[in-house]
Amino acid sequence: MTSVETCKGMNHPNAFLIGAPKCGTTAISTYLSDHPSVFLPYPKEPSFWSIDLKRGGSVFKLDCVEDYLRIYETALSSHKVLLDASTSYLQSENAVEEILKFSPDARFIVMLRNPVDVAYAFHMEQLFNTFEDEESFEKAWNLQDVRSAGKMIPSLCVEPKNLQYRQVAALGSHLTRLKGLLREDQLHIIFHEDFAKDPRATYLSLLSFLSLDDDGRENFEITGSAHYNKYPWLAAFYQNPPRPIGFLVRGIKRLLRVYAYRNILEWVKSLLIRRAPRPKLDAAFRAMLVKEFEPEVLKLETITGRDLSGWRA
């Protein structure tokens, strides 16, 4: 990596929305990106600091700190908050420590949800991104030990650690590690349930944490809901293009994300994506997952002081 010392004068991110995945981070980052004092780059999830986790090359090449900071180069002086919304950082064992070396006073936002729902939704996301090839979450769950030994890894999977759903959703352990690294004033925790119940209040609390004025937002449209590929063959090409044309696909993606109006992007997505609720888990399987994640939920209760007995039932 290029030394940060060689990047003086470049814009530096100062706030990190680090997860957990499938907890409403897409919606929160979208709302923040509309705030006049917030800059959200493309890609919104550069995942630069989670060097212990492989990232796909279909979005953007970030080989050094200078590459990373370049995605913030169009931020203006009026942008008080420069956001990195990479949900891989919470799972990563080294990302937060690396960020703190880079920016000791950085602020961190964590969103929490029932780990059972996180694991199930994350499996859906891996399917959507063509990194997972087992459509049944129960079967994929039961493959974790086999896959941890390097067997039965899908051919398009970039990072096999993302198929370890138990570890991805170990939110109590992740938050325990995080709390050991940060000052109290550096961490803001949002519960998915609070966000769904009263998004305005949740949003205002977040703005206060980031020392931002209320921009008067009242509309909190749903974004990032459960989604499926209408054309899996096209998704495989789009998410994991052949290496010789990878640069071209990355360029097209960037043009659409950076320069297309949001309503145009949503129209394009509607042509390719089917949105529908996830099927309910088998009752016995869900009960097993609840038991599996009970220690993680107890850790969250201890750290946050919140009664999460509903997650253990």
Beta strands, then each sheet from edge to edge (+ up, - down):
strand 1: 15-17
strand 2: 38-39
strand 3: 81-84
strand 4: 107-112
strand 5: 187-191
strand 6: 227-229
strand 7: 273-275
sheet 1: 2+ 3+ 1+ 4+ 5+
sheet 2: 6+ 7-
end
